[in-house]
Amino acid sequence: MEGTPLRSLPARLPSPVNPVHALAQVEATLPDLPSQAQRALALVDIGGRPRAEAATELGLPEAELSKLLASGRKALRRMLAPLPSGGWCERAERLISDRLDGALAPSGRTRLEAHMGSCQRCATHERKLIQAHDLLVESYLAQHAPAAPRAVAAAAPAAELRAVGDPAAAPTGGRTLPLAWPAAFMVALLLVVVIAALALAGILHAP
């Protein structure tokens, strides 16, 4: 309700979501849900897609997507709390679903707030729905946690090892290993020995 600032909001994943993994997660969680509702939940609840974008991808009008999301979310909530239904509560569940996505019209908001003010059942539905949604998001993260930070960390030592083994790989702007001076010293020493040998040979063969 607009007058309830502490009303909890559903969790959102912080990074882009693989749609194939998202759909597989919804199918595993709600195997009896119709396929279109599964796809809607995967796109919006896990993938975080805006409704307009999800409706376009599914080839559906937004009103039909609204129905699919409401039915999918009802099934999701039932995993935690089976509640009695009927009458205006059925309509309220769809309005609650719309509100979660910021798609509730002002007229619907007024009707929903009036109903929620006197219906503990629908307040429980909304609370349990958000809890079930968060469990779905957490289960996705448990199986598909981002691996990029570990890959970057593993690549850094490998790059350092390549720089140590290959003088050409060392950065020109930083400190390089002194691999060239021993070779130069050996060449200079060899030249001194050759010059000394030639000078000695010249003295021995002098008339």
Secondary structure in CASP SS format (residue, H / E / C, confidence):
PFRMAT SS
TARGET T0000
AUTHOR 0000-0000-0000
METHOD secondary structure of the structure
MODEL  1
M C 1.00
E C 1.00
G C 1.00
T C 1.00
P C 1.00
L C 1.00
R C 1.00
S C 1.00
L C 1.00
P C 1.00
A C 1.00
R C 1.00
L C 1.00
P C 1.00
S C 1.00
P C 1.00
V C 1.00
N C 1.00
P H 1.00
V H 1.00
H H 1.00
A H 1.00
L H 1.00
A H 1.00
Q H 1.00
V H 1.00
E H 1.00
A H 1.00
T H 1.00
L C 1.00
P C 1.00
D C 1.00
L C 1.00
P C 1.00
S H 1.00
Q H 1.00
A H 1.00
Q H 1.00
R H 1.00
A H 1.00
L H 1.00
A H 1.00
L H 1.00
V H 1.00
D H 1.00
I H 1.00
G C 1.00
G C 1.00
R C 1.00
P C 1.00
R H 1.00
A H 1.00
E H 1.00
A H 1.00
A H 1.00
T H 1.00
E H 1.00
L H 1.00
G C 1.00
L C 1.00
P C 1.00
E H 1.00
A H 1.00
E H 1.00
L H 1.00
S H 1.00
K H 1.00
L H 1.00
L H 1.00
A H 1.00
S H 1.00
G H 1.00
R H 1.00
K H 1.00
A H 1.00
L H 1.00
R H 1.00
R H 1.00
M C 1.00
L C 1.00
A C 1.00
P C 1.00
L C 1.00
P C 1.00
S C 1.00
G C 1.00
G C 1.00
W H 1.00
C H 1.00
E H 1.00
R H 1.00
A H 1.00
E H 1.00
R H 1.00
L H 1.00
I H 1.00
S H 1.00
D H 1.00
R H 1.00
L H 1.00
D C 1.00
G C 1.00
A C 1.00
L C 1.00
A C 1.00
P H 1.00
S H 1.00
G H 1.00
R H 1.00
T H 1.00
R H 1.00
L H 1.00
E H 1.00
A H 1.00
H H 1.00
M H 1.00
G C 1.00
S C 1.00
C C 1.00
Q H 1.00
R H 1.00
C H 1.00
A H 1.00
T H 1.00
H H 1.00
E H 1.00
R H 1.00
K H 1.00
L H 1.00
I H 1.00
Q H 1.00
A H 1.00
H H 1.00
D H 1.00
L H 1.00
L H 1.00
V H 1.00
E H 1.00
S H 1.00
Y H 1.00
L H 1.00
A H 1.00
Q H 1.00
H C 1.00
A C 1.00
P C 1.00
A C 1.00
A H 1.00
P H 1.00
R H 1.00
A H 1.00
V H 1.00
A H 1.00
A H 1.00
A H 1.00
A H 1.00
P H 1.00
A H 1.00
A H 1.00
E H 1.00
L H 1.00
R H 1.00
A H 1.00
V H 1.00
G H 1.00
D C 1.00
P H 1.00
A H 1.00
A H 1.00
A C 1.00
P C 1.00
T C 1.00
G C 1.00
G C 1.00
R C 1.00
T C 1.00
L C 1.00
P C 1.00
L C 1.00
A C 1.00
W H 1.00
P H 1.00
A H 1.00
A H 1.00
F H 1.00
M H 1.00
V H 1.00
A H 1.00
L H 1.00
L H 1.00
L H 1.00
V H 1.00
V H 1.00
V H 1.00
I H 1.00
A H 1.00
A H 1.00
L H 1.00
A H 1.00
L H 1.00
A H 1.00
G H 1.00
I H 1.00
L H 1.00
H C 1.00
A C 1.00
P C 1.00
END
